[in-house]
Amino acid sequence: MPADCRMADVGELHTQLKSALGGSQIVLDGTTVDRVDTAALQLLVVFQHEARKRERQVQWAGVSAPLYDAASQLGLAEALALPAKKPA
């Protein structure tokens, strides 16, 4: 995932996620995300839903604090199946 994961980059992210649905294993790396907005989080929720519908499991290689915090504030950490936040 890009470091700046906001509305301007959602189109490119959507394309990448759509192609990932064709794979047998889906691993997202959110470790470099510095900025994220609601549009990107909504896209990720829809992606998770579509992956489940296709019986694909999405795993996270890692999640940055900004990504985790934004998802948690919106109540989306569970819907995105984010790993537990590690203590600082």
C-alpha positions in Angstrom: 0.0 0.0 0.0 1.2 3.5 -0.7 2.5 5.8 2.0 -0.1 8.4 1.1 -3.3 6.4 1.0 -5.9 9.1 0.4 -8.5 9.8 -2.2 -6.1 10.9 -4.9 -4.5 7.4 -4.9 -7.7 5.3 -4.4 -8.0 4.6 -8.1 -4.6 3.1 -8.3 -5.1 1.2 -5.1 -8.5 -0.1 -6.4 -6.8 -1.5 -9.5 -4.1 -3.3 -7.4 -6.7 -4.7 -5.0 -8.9 -5.9 -7.9 -6.0 -7.8 -9.5 -5.1 -9.3 -6.1 -8.5 -10.9 -5.9 -7.4 -13.3 -8.7 -4.6 -14.7 -6.6 -4.8 -17.7 -4.3 -3.1 -15.8 -1.4 -3.7 -12.1 -0.6 -1.2 -10.3 1.6 -1.5 -6.6 2.2 1.4 -4.6 3.5 0.3 -1.5 5.3 3.5 -0.8 7.2 4.5 2.2 5.1 1.1 4.0 5.2 1.6 7.5 6.7 -1.7 9.0 5.7 -5.0 7.4 5.1 -8.5 8.8 4.6 -12.0 7.4 4.9 -12.3 6.7 1.1 -9.3 4.4 1.3 -10.6 2.7 4.3 -14.0 2.2 2.7 -12.3 0.7 -0.3 -10.4 -1.7 1.9 -13.7 -2.8 3.6 -15.3 -3.5 0.3 -12.2 -5.4 -0.8 -12.3 -7.5 2.4 -16.0 -8.2 1.7 -15.3 -9.2 -1.9 -12.4 -11.4 -0.9 -14.6 -13.3 1.6 -17.3 -13.7 -1.0 -14.7 -15.3 -3.3 -13.5 -17.4 -0.3 -10.1 -15.7 -0.2 -8.4 -14.9 3.0 -6.7 -11.5 3.3 -3.6 -11.4 5.5 -1.7 -8.3 6.7 2.1 -8.4 6.5 2.0 -5.4 8.8 0.0 -2.3 9.7 1.4 1.2 10.4 0.2 3.1 13.5 -1.6 5.8 11.3 -3.5 3.1 9.4 -4.5 1.2 12.6 -5.5 4.4 14.4 -7.7 5.7 11.6 -9.4 2.3 11.2 -9.9 2.0 14.9 -11.4 5.5 15.2 -13.9 4.6 12.5 -14.7 1.2 14.1 -13.2 -0.6 11.1 -10.2 -2.5 12.6 -12.3 -5.7 13.0 -13.9 -5.4 9.6 -10.5 -5.1 8.0 -9.2 -7.9 10.2 -6.2 -5.8 11.2 -3.7 -7.5 13.5 -3.6 -6.2 17.1 -1.6 -3.0 17.6 1.8 -3.6 19.1 2.7 -1.5 22.1 5.0 1.4 21.4 
